[in-house]
Structures are given as C-alpha cells and as structure tokens.
Amino acid sequence: NNLIGDETPIVVSAGNNNGGNNFIEVELGVISGYVLLDTDNNGSGDAPLPGVVLNLLNGSGNPVLDGNGVPIQVASGVGGYYSFTLVPVGTYRVSQNQPSGYGSVSDVDGANNNVVGDETPILMTPGLVVVNKNFVEIQLGSISGYVYVDASPLAGVTLTLLDGSGNPVDGDPNLEGVQLVTAITDSTGFYRFTGLMPGTYRVAQTQPFGYNSTADADGGDLDVIGDVTVITVLPGQDNGDNDFIETPDTCPDTWAEWKFQHPGQQAGGNPDADDYDNLNEFAFAMSPFSGVGNAWTLQPSTVVPGTLEGVFIRPKGATQNVIYTLQYAAVPGAPTAWQSLVITPAMISTSDNGDCTETVIIRGLETLSGLIDGNGIVRIKVDLDEEKDNVTDHTSYTEVEGWKDTGLELCCRTYSNPFLRETEFTGTVTGVSGQTLDLTGSAGSQDLGALLFNGAYFVEVTSGENEGHRFDVVSATGSSLTLATDSNLFENAPPYNTRTGALPANLAGDTIVMRRHWTLGEMFPAAAFGGTDDRSTADQIQIFAEGVWTIYWLNNDGVSPQYWVKTGDNAYADQTATVIPPGQGLFFNNRTAVKTILAYGEVRNNDFIRPLATGSNLVAGGYPLDQSIIGREMNLAEGFFGSRDIATADSFYVWRADETVGATGYDTYFFNNNAPRVPSVIKWAKIGDASLLSRDAETLLLGNRSVFIRSKNGISAYTLTSPWTP
C-alpha cells in the first residue's frame, strides 16, 4: 500500500498523462488501560499494579505479531498504565499474564477476567483512542491451622476446603465434576490452603481413625471450622489458628493403638531426644514429642506420716501390654544390685483421672524393700509384650528415686541433701545464642515458659562436653531457655552457676535437665522443727560460703505460724524461699528436741561439678552414697594441692559429732605430697597420726553429711565422676 505499480507497473507513453495513482492512508489507533489492585476488597481498583505483561490479540483471540513475527506485548508501568499504539483498524482483544500471588477481580466486559474484549471485541476505527480497558487484581490469601492430639501434633490428617455455604471448592472448573481442594497435616500437625481469592470459606477435616474431635475454632461441628462463623480471607492475609483438637476415642489399651496414633514410632524410638524412649512415654502417659515432665516422683505420704509413696500416671489399659516392676536397692552401686517386685494391685491405690489415664500410688516404699535403716533407692522397670505372646519385646527404666533418714541429735551436726527435685524438662540442646539455649527439637509445641512457676530453676548438663555444669534459669519462652551469667561461683547468692562468663557454644548437642532448686522451707519444713522467739534457743541452720557464715533460725512468736528468718534481719523477713543450691554444705544446730529429717528425691546419674574457692568451703556431696577420698577424686589430677607442709597442703575437716553423738571438734586430714623425693609418696593423712597412714580408701565422706574442704589454690571446676551405674 506504500508502493503503486508494484504489481502492475505504471506505463507512461509520449504525450499521455497517466493519472489516478493515489495513496490512501488510515490513521492508526491506541488501546490503553490500567492494571489496578483492589486493596479494600470492594471489587474496584484503587492502587496501581506495575510490571504486569499484557498481550495484544486479534478478534479470534490469537496473538498479533509485529513485523518480525514476534507477538506484541507491553508491561504496565509505575502507575499501572499500559498502551498499545499504532493499532490498525480491526477487532482486538487484550489479555494479561496473570501475576503470581494475585487473582483477577474484573475487566471491562465482565467475562474472562484475564481477557478484555472476549465477549465484545474491541473495534478499532481510524484514529480511535480506546481507553480504560482495565484489569483489576487482588492479592490472594490463605487459611492455616493445626490438628493436635491434646497438645501434641497429629500428622497425616486430611482437610478439605469448602466455600462459605459449606460446598466443596472446585480446584479446577475446566475438568468435569468437582476437583476437591485438600491439604494434609505435616509432622508438626500444620496445614495451609494457599492462593485463595478473598471471600468466605469453611474447612472440614476427615476424622482420623482412632480419635474423637473435641474442639474447633468456632465451636460448631467439631469437624468443620467456619460453620458457625465463616472463615474470612482478606487480601494478602493468612487466616490462621483454625485448629482441630483431637483426643483418642478409646483409652490406648494396646501398644497397637498407641502406634496407630504415632505413625512410624517404635518402642525404643525417641523423637524428642529427651531422657525417655517411646515405651517410657507410653507407659507413663507422657508426650513422645516433648521432653516435658517425668515418669514418676516420690512424695510424703498423707496416709502414713513420716513415710514416702511413689506416684505415677499411666494409661488405664496399659497393663494389657506392659508389666510394671518396682526395683529397689539399699544404695547406688557400680553396678547397682537391684531387687525386683512386680507392682500388684494389693500394693497400690489407683484413681481415674477422667482422661483415659489413672494415677497410681505405691505406698510404704520403705517397708517394701525391708530397708528399715531409713535409706534406699527405687526405680520402675517397664516390659513391653507387643504381641501378647509372653515375650518381652522392649524394656525401659524410669529415673531413680531415693530417700535417706538423718538423725539430728541435740546440738550441732552437719547435713547434706544429695537428692534432686523432680525433673521438669529434659532434652538435647539444638543451638546456643548468647545466654539462650535453643531446644526446638525437644520442646515440641510446649511453651517452656509455662513450666516456670514460683521458685528458682536451674539447668544441669547430663551428657556431652559440659557434663556436670549447672546454670540458673532466668526465663523461658517457646522452645528457648535463657540462662544466667555468673561472675562469682563461690558466694552464697544467686546465680548458682558452675562456670563464669558466657555460655559455651559447645553446649549444642549436649543433653540437659531442668529442675527447681530446693528451698530452705522445702528442705527443712518449718512445722517439723522447733521454733522459739529467741534465736539462741530456736533450731538453727548455718551456711558457710566465701568466708562468711549465714545463720537462719526458726522464729515462733506464738501468734503467727513459725518460719525461718535470718540472723541480723530485724524485720524478721520470711526466708522460706531461700535457695539451697546443689553441693552446699550446712550445719544444723538442734536446740529443741532429738529428731530426724527425711530427704528424698531423684538421684543424679551424671558427673557432678562443685566449684571450690581458695580457702575454706563447706561442701556437700552430689550423690546419696558414702564415699572414700578416692571415690571423691580428691587428687592431683583434679587440682588438689599436696605438700609436706600441713599449713599449705589442701585439707578437709570432718565434724566428729556426725559419726559419734556428743563428740565435738573436727578430725582433720591433709594432702601429703613429699615430692620431689623419688619415689614420691602422695596420700591423704590424718593430722595427729605420726605414722601418716594413708586414709585414701577410708569411707570418710558421708552422702548425707558435709565437710569443710580447705583449698590452697581453689578448683573452679572440681568434678566428681558419677560413682554409680543403674
């Protein structure tokens, strides 16, 4: 059209005027519009959406090509504006490439929201400028939630997306029938529906076999969230916490039922990397996905005062597959000599907890073992018969609990409580950041902050490079524990850490246990001792640390209940909550009447670190075990200083009344080292013994008493290797 005569050349002859060779032009047009974002969910655009690719199509919906055969495209600009220029006369359509994360709301002719002109093609006449061929987009949203069995996640549950009226959403309208939109919970119990147009929805779960629904987010049909109050999805937002709560529909009477509820788990498995394998957690009704809690505890009996009872919780039908055996021994050993007694109904009382579990109480533990001398240790063995064929398929053991009666004659005796309070949490450290431990793998869905009630808590490292170290807990949230920083290991004040400065990075991978500290009032219940209105006649507790004595006495003014107060405190503040940290020795000054004190609790089964300051330390042991100097590892390797000079050698002092009632004064032992003589003689000897007989193997250090250790140089990381094995 831009060349006349290209098909039939113009012939010019002599004297002729060959006219009518005209060009006819048609003015080209423009098609333009905007790509807009609907931010307020009202169906109209109110903000530009740049960067969206638009395609020019002919009236049949095929791409229009440029002179090089390339489809003609433009992109929306900063203001969302686009335009196709130099458009010839004809019919056209404009399509958009749907941007990720957005859904189409409308276009100008109301049919396919991604094609303008699919119902009424755009008719381009000469010079026409077509405007407002707009696309309106909206950000897509999502719906999410969890499925729990009580507080534990439930994986593999199928959820189906419904519209606001309760009809299944069709995932692909181009296919015949309704294509269900489903999601399946992962290992954390989590599910999510993504790419949802704003609007109202419901979520239905396919009820998992073996469970009953107990709750959903709006309280209607327990298997449909949104049937009472629909789930509203807003642009670009996630409507979360649409949770389903399940509970086993029957008591887990068999191991098969438990395994169904925990797919892929075996008796010896330990997915939360805590102190309990799956059999223990089944047998004692604990979660296999969180290291919270412990298998059993000892407590003072309310039926027979002065005795102890063991308490644990189990599934009501667990005895169909599990045999519970009480094992006891007089003292920890290497190995321990356990005796076994199957726990029969005659030995226990049970109470239904109303949640498919029962509480079991074993009474009179002291008499069960025949240990009338007032001490013993116990644990529970659980044997699993998986197929009920009288063959044990797996055996697990609880932590070891113990007790010790200590006589308190009139006047002064030292005292030590080697037992620990019950376990609150065990697990493996995932990582360390500053003073915070990440316990993601062991905490599960449990908020560790919920475990911290009134009182002071500490973490003890039970295995790994830092075994035996302890750190006081400052706070907890989610799966994190924040621990204290200590600058002085030896003062009688918190924190009671065993190392100074920042947490070591190599705590990652170590296992830890969190417990509550014993307090003065718990270790010495005020009602069990003698109080007066004068500290010189009342029972006293005396603590020595960093060269200073701190004395507590039992105040009884005849009006208020008696309680412990600190000497020198004229305000008589109640010291019941004062922490007695592990390894702190003390004296009990009995002023009123001969009595005994019953200590009880968990037995430590890891190394024990007890920092020693330069000078004198009043030290308690870490185990309910009478030990020799060899057993306590008071040697050169641990940093003890030996010398022929009694004045400079490390020494320790044993209060004579601990062994002989009415005796006074101390028996003193010093670390003799006659080096550089060859061969050198290195041994502990008793001061006053001219023969310098070696006392290394004598049982001088009692598990329920304390001794003074005088250290020349101090030993900040004095470590006692665990002297026993279960």
Summary of the structure (lengths in Angstrom):
residues: 726
radius of gyration: 40.1
end to end distance: 102.1
largest distance: 156.2
contacts: 2308
relative contact order: 0.08
helix: 6%
strand: 40%
